[in-house]
Amino acid sequence: MDSPQHTIEVEQLHKRFGKVEAVNGISFQVEKGQIVGFLGPNGAGKSTTMRILTGYNRASSGVAKICGVPVTEDPHFIKRRIGYMPENNPLPLDLRVREYLKYRAKVKEIPFSERRRAIENALEACDLLRAQDRIIGKLSKGYRQRVGIADAILANPDVIIMDEPTIGLDPHQVVMIRDLIASLRGRMTVIISSHILPEIEMTCDQIIIINHGKIVGKGSPEELRETFIGHTTYEVEIHGTIDKLEQALASIAPELEIERTSERDADGFATVEIQIKGPQDYREQLFQTLSAHPDLRPRSLRSKKAPLEDVFLAATRRSWDEVDEELVDTQTVPASEPSIQHPAPKN
């Protein structure tokens, strides 16, 4: 079978639990070898979507495909193409690492002649060769997460789905898991669900934001910033008055604002934040203008990207506003109330 360009395809996916629409008509595609972050508040529909992709839940309507094959058409094929690491990463604490991977290789139906090599590759990829004979229950949480990832990649699947892979880890362990996930880029398609937004930005090529069962944002971190933030912030260390600074900056961009100014240091320099609408890079123009002004002396200039938290809040706030509007529409009292029929008085 030829390998399709998109290893994951979702079209108009719905999932209802009674009257609750957990997933409400979402559609997206993920290219082969990409690492994609799946973000959303609690109850947004992330976990439900991931369970549909893995075949654990059945969609109410719509289509989810893995490697071009609908999930409902051939569940056995789908499960062999997916590696899944759930949030709590349940592991048998009394087994040794290699013993566990041998058991999992059998469950995943890896041919007997290929199991040894598959286990060695997973141990090496996850830097577990030195820990392969240790009991899982005696490993640190970071090493247990590595065992979970080794299990997920053991059968060399096309798609890896990870739910909160770095939750509860210390900073050193987070860096190790992040580097491990990044090493899968190009070889496997990876979907990561996480609440740790800086990790998502540092690891992922594309980000999908979901809220109320709908996709409210989709694209690279830079594309999402352009959509939901719409401005660039520059931080400049400057010697001179704010009045002179405002005069100098007036000719650069019509929608320019000075957002914040710090106290001056011992040398008379203050740190000023300048906000300009649009994606254009004004750094060179700003520095040339400030350097040429006789009453201003810039010491440094840098652009500041809006953190992914700001993008996430803006995207989900917009969807909350839409829900609020819908509630107002459905709860609006009609302008004319129906007349009340009074019973005729008795004789």
GUDO-884828 format. One line per 3 residues: their letters; for each residue x, y, z of C-alpha. Coordinates in Angstrom, 1 decimal, decimal comma. Layout:
% residues N
a	X:Y:Z ~ ...
//
This chain:
% residues 347
mds	0,0:0,0:0,0 ~ 1,4:3,4:-1,0 ~ 1,9:5,8:1,9
pqh	-0,5:8,7:1,7 ~ 0,6:12,3:2,2 ~ -1,6:12,7:5,3
tie	-1,4:10,0:7,9 ~ -4,4:11,4:9,8 ~ -7,5:12,8:8,1
veq	-10,6:13,9:10,1 ~ -13,7:15,1:8,3 ~ -16,8:16,5:10,0
lhk	-16,3:14,4:13,1 ~ -19,2:14,3:15,7 ~ -19,4:12,5:19,0
rfg	-22,5:12,8:21,2 ~ -23,0:11,5:24,7 ~ -26,8:11,8:25,2
kve	-27,6:15,5:24,6 ~ -23,9:16,6:25,0 ~ -22,0:17,2:21,8
avn	-18,4:16,4:22,9 ~ -17,0:16,7:19,4 ~ -18,9:19,0:17,1
gis	-18,0:18,7:13,4 ~ -14,2:19,0:13,5 ~ -12,0:18,5:10,4
fqv	-8,2:18,5:10,1 ~ -5,3:16,7:8,4 ~ -1,8:15,9:9,7
ekg	1,1:15,3:7,3 ~ 3,4:12,4:7,5 ~ 6,2:13,0:10,0
qiv	4,7:16,1:11,6 ~ 4,5:16,7:15,4 ~ 1,2:18,3:16,2
gfl	0,0:19,8:19,5 ~ -3,6:19,3:20,5 ~ -4,7:22,0:22,9
gpn	-7,9:22,9:24,7 ~ -9,5:23,5:28,1 ~ -10,7:20,5:30,2
gag	-13,8:19,1:28,6 ~ -13,1:20,6:25,2 ~ -13,2:17,3:23,4
kst	-9,5:16,5:23,0 ~ -9,4:13,2:24,7 ~ -12,6:12,1:23,0
tmr	-11,1:12,9:19,6 ~ -7,9:11,0:20,5 ~ -9,9:8,0:21,6
ilt	-11,9:8,0:18,3 ~ -8,6:8,1:16,4 ~ -7,3:5,1:18,3
gyn	-10,5:3,2:17,8 ~ -11,4:3,1:21,5 ~ -14,5:5,3:20,9
ras	-16,8:5,2:17,9 ~ -17,8:8,5:16,3 ~ -21,5:9,4:16,1
sgv	-20,9:10,7:12,5 ~ -18,1:11,8:10,3 ~ -14,9:10,1:9,2
aki	-11,5:9,6:10,8 ~ -8,8:8,0:8,7 ~ -5,3:6,6:9,6
cgv	-3,0:6,1:6,6 ~ -6,0:6,5:4,3 ~ -8,1:3,8:6,0
pvt	-11,3:4,7:8,0 ~ -10,9:3,8:11,6 ~ -14,2:1,9:11,7
edp	-13,4:0,0:8,5 ~ -10,5:-2,1:9,8 ~ -9,9:-1,6:13,6
hfi	-7,2:-4,3:13,7 ~ -5,2:-2,5:10,9 ~ -5,6:0,8:12,7
krr	-4,3:-0,5:16,0 ~ -1,2:-1,8:14,4 ~ -0,5:1,6:12,8
igy	-0,9:3,5:16,1 ~ 1,2:3,8:19,2 ~ -0,7:5,2:22,2
mpe	0,6:6,5:25,5 ~ -2,2:7,5:27,8 ~ -1,9:10,3:30,4
nnp	-1,3:8,1:33,5 ~ 1,0:5,7:31,5 ~ -0,2:2,5:33,3
lpl	2,8:0,1:33,6 ~ 3,3:-3,2:35,5 ~ 5,5:-2,1:38,3
dlr	6,8:-5,7:39,0 ~ 8,2:-6,4:35,6 ~ 11,7:-5,4:34,3
vre	11,8:-3,0:31,4 ~ 12,9:-5,6:28,8 ~ 10,4:-8,2:30,1
ylk	7,6:-5,7:29,7 ~ 8,7:-4,8:26,1 ~ 8,9:-8,5:25,2
yra	5,3:-8,9:26,4 ~ 4,2:-5,8:24,5 ~ 5,9:-7,0:21,3
kvk	3,9:-10,2:21,5 ~ 0,6:-8,3:22,1 ~ 1,4:-6,0:19,2
eip	1,9:-9,1:17,0 ~ 5,4:-8,2:15,9 ~ 6,8:-11,3:14,1
fse	8,9:-13,4:16,4 ~ 12,0:-13,0:14,2 ~ 11,7:-9,2:14,4
rrr	11,0:-8,8:18,1 ~ 14,6:-8,7:19,4 ~ 15,6:-6,0:16,9
aie	12,4:-4,0:17,6 ~ 13,1:-4,1:21,4 ~ 16,7:-3,1:20,9
nal	15,7:-0,2:18,7 ~ 13,1:1,1:21,2 ~ 15,5:0,8:24,1
eac	18,2:2,7:22,2 ~ 15,8:5,4:20,9 ~ 14,5:6,0:24,5
dll	18,0:5,7:26,1 ~ 16,9:2,7:28,2 ~ 19,7:0,3:27,4
raq	21,3:0,9:30,9 ~ 17,9:0,5:32,6 ~ 16,6:-2,5:30,6
dri	17,1:-5,0:33,4 ~ 15,7:-2,7:36,2 ~ 12,3:-3,2:37,7
igk	9,8:-0,6:36,4 ~ 8,4:0,1:39,9 ~ 11,9:1,3:41,0
lsk	12,4:3,7:38,1 ~ 11,9:7,5:38,4 ~ 8,8:9,0:36,8
gyr	11,0:10,3:33,9 ~ 12,3:6,8:33,1 ~ 8,8:5,4:33,4
qrv	7,7:7,9:30,8 ~ 10,5:6,7:28,6 ~ 9,3:3,2:29,0
gia	5,8:4,3:27,9 ~ 7,2:6,0:24,8 ~ 9,3:2,9:24,1
dai	6,1:0,8:24,2 ~ 4,4:3,3:21,9 ~ 7,2:3,2:19,2
lan	7,9:-0,5:19,6 ~ 6,1:-1,7:16,5 ~ 7,4:1,3:14,4
pdv	3,8:2,7:13,9 ~ 2,9:5,5:11,5 ~ 1,2:7,5:14,2
iim	2,0:8,1:17,9 ~ -0,6:9,7:20,2 ~ 0,6:11,0:23,6
dep	-1,6:12,3:26,3 ~ 0,3:14,7:28,7 ~ 3,7:13,0:28,2
tig	5,6:15,5:30,4 ~ 3,1:16,0:33,2 ~ 4,6:15,7:36,7
ldp	8,2:15,7:35,5 ~ 11,1:17,9:36,8 ~ 12,7:20,3:34,3
hqv	15,6:17,9:33,5 ~ 13,2:15,1:32,7 ~ 11,0:17,4:30,6
vmi	14,0:18,3:28,5 ~ 14,9:14,7:27,9 ~ 11,3:13,7:27,0
rdl	11,1:16,8:24,7 ~ 14,3:15,8:22,9 ~ 13,0:12,2:22,6
ias	9,7:13,3:21,0 ~ 11,6:15,7:18,7 ~ 13,8:12,8:17,5
lrg	10,6:11,1:16,1 ~ 10,0:14,0:13,7 ~ 10,0:12,9:10,0
rmt	9,8:9,2:11,0 ~ 6,4:9,1:12,7 ~ 3,4:11,4:12,9
vii	3,0:12,5:16,5 ~ 0,0:14,0:18,2 ~ 0,6:15,5:21,7
ssh	-2,2:16,6:24,1 ~ -0,8:18,8:26,8 ~ -1,5:21,7:29,1
ilp	2,2:22,7:29,3 ~ 2,0:25,2:26,5 ~ 5,7:26,2:26,3
eie	6,6:22,5:25,7 ~ 4,0:22,4:22,9 ~ 5,5:25,4:21,2
mtc	9,1:24,1:21,5 ~ 8,2:20,7:20,2 ~ 5,4:21,0:17,6
dqi	5,2:21,9:14,0 ~ 1,5:22,6:14,0 ~ -1,0:23,3:16,8
iii	-4,7:22,6:16,9 ~ -6,8:24,4:19,5 ~ -10,2:22,9:20,3
nhg	-13,0:24,3:22,6 ~ -16,6:23,2:23,0 ~ -15,9:20,4:20,6
kiv	-14,9:22,7:17,8 ~ -11,6:23,7:16,3 ~ -11,1:27,4:17,2
gkg	-7,5:27,7:16,0 ~ -5,1:25,8:13,7 ~ -1,7:26,4:12,2
spe	2,0:26,9:13,1 ~ 2,7:29,0:16,3 ~ 3,6:32,0:14,1
elr	0,3:31,7:12,0 ~ -1,7:31,5:15,2 ~ 0,0:34,6:16,6
etf	-0,8:36,5:13,4 ~ -4,5:35,3:13,6 ~ -5,2:35,9:17,3
igh	-2,6:38,5:18,5 ~ -2,2:40,7:15,4 ~ 0,7:42,8:16,7
tty	4,4:42,7:17,5 ~ 6,0:44,0:20,7 ~ 9,5:45,5:20,7
eve	11,5:46,1:23,8 ~ 14,1:48,9:23,6 ~ 16,5:50,3:26,1
ihg	16,6:54,0:25,4 ~ 18,2:57,2:26,9 ~ 15,9:60,2:26,4
tid	12,5:61,5:27,3 ~ 9,2:59,8:26,4 ~ 8,0:62,9:24,5
kle	11,1:62,8:22,2 ~ 10,6:59,0:21,8 ~ 6,9:59,5:20,7
qal	7,9:62,2:18,2 ~ 10,6:60,0:16,7 ~ 8,3:57,0:16,4
asi	5,3:58,9:14,9 ~ 6,5:58,4:11,3 ~ 7,2:54,7:11,5
ape	3,7:53,2:11,7 ~ 0,2:54,7:12,2 ~ -0,9:52,2:14,7
lei	2,0:52,3:17,1 ~ 1,6:52,4:20,9 ~ 4,1:52,8:23,8
ert	2,8:50,1:26,2 ~ 5,1:50,3:29,2 ~ 8,1:52,1:30,5
ser	10,4:51,0:33,3 ~ 12,3:53,1:35,8 ~ 15,6:54,6:34,6
dad	18,8:52,8:35,7 ~ 21,9:54,5:37,0 ~ 23,0:55,5:33,5
gfa	19,7:57,1:32,6 ~ 18,4:54,3:30,4 ~ 14,8:53,1:30,6
tve	13,3:49,9:29,1 ~ 10,3:50,7:26,9 ~ 7,8:48,3:25,2
iqi	6,5:49,4:21,8 ~ 3,6:47,7:20,2 ~ 2,9:47,8:16,4
kgp	0,0:46,2:14,7 ~ 0,6:43,7:11,9 ~ 3,3:41,0:11,2
qdy	5,8:43,3:9,5 ~ 9,3:43,4:11,1 ~ 10,1:47,0:12,1
req	13,4:46,3:14,0 ~ 15,8:47,8:11,5 ~ 13,6:50,8:10,9
lfq	13,1:51,4:14,6 ~ 16,8:51,2:15,4 ~ 17,8:53,5:12,5
tls	15,2:56,1:13,5 ~ 16,1:56,1:17,1 ~ 19,9:56,2:16,4
ahp	19,5:59,1:14,1 ~ 17,6:61,2:16,6 ~ 19,8:63,8:18,3
dlr	18,1:63,6:21,7 ~ 17,8:59,8:21,9 ~ 20,3:57,1:22,5
prs	19,2:53,4:22,0 ~ 21,3:50,7:23,8 ~ 19,4:47,6:22,7
lrs	16,4:46,5:20,7 ~ 14,6:43,2:20,4 ~ 11,2:41,9:19,3
kka	9,1:39,9:21,8 ~ 6,8:37,1:20,6 ~ 3,5:36,7:22,4
ple	3,6:33,5:24,5 ~ 1,5:30,6:23,3 ~ -0,6:31,1:26,5
dvf	-1,8:34,5:25,1 ~ -2,7:32,8:21,8 ~ -4,6:30,0:23,6
laa	-6,5:32,5:25,8 ~ -7,4:34,6:22,8 ~ -8,6:31,7:20,8
trr	-10,7:30,1:23,5 ~ -12,0:33,4:24,7 ~ -13,3:34,1:21,2
swd	-15,2:30,8:21,2 ~ -16,6:31,5:24,7 ~ -17,9:34,9:23,5
evd	-19,6:33,1:20,6 ~ -21,3:30,7:23,0 ~ -22,4:33,6:25,2
eel	-24,0:35,3:22,2 ~ -25,8:32,1:21,3 ~ -27,1:31,8:24,9
vdt	-28,3:35,4:24,7 ~ -30,1:34,8:21,4 ~ -31,9:31,7:22,8
qtv	-32,8:33,4:26,0 ~ -34,1:36,7:24,5 ~ -37,7:37,4:25,6
pas	-39,9:38,2:22,6 ~ -40,9:41,9:22,3 ~ -44,7:41,1:22,3
eps	-46,0:38,7:25,0 ~ -48,9:36,5:24,2 ~ -52,2:37,9:25,6
iqh	-53,5:36,1:28,7 ~ -57,0:34,7:28,3 ~ -59,1:35,3:31,5
pap	-62,0:33,0:32,1 ~ -65,4:34,5:31,8 ~ -67,0:35,4:35,2
kn	-69,5:33,0:36,5 ~ -73,2:34,1:36,8
//
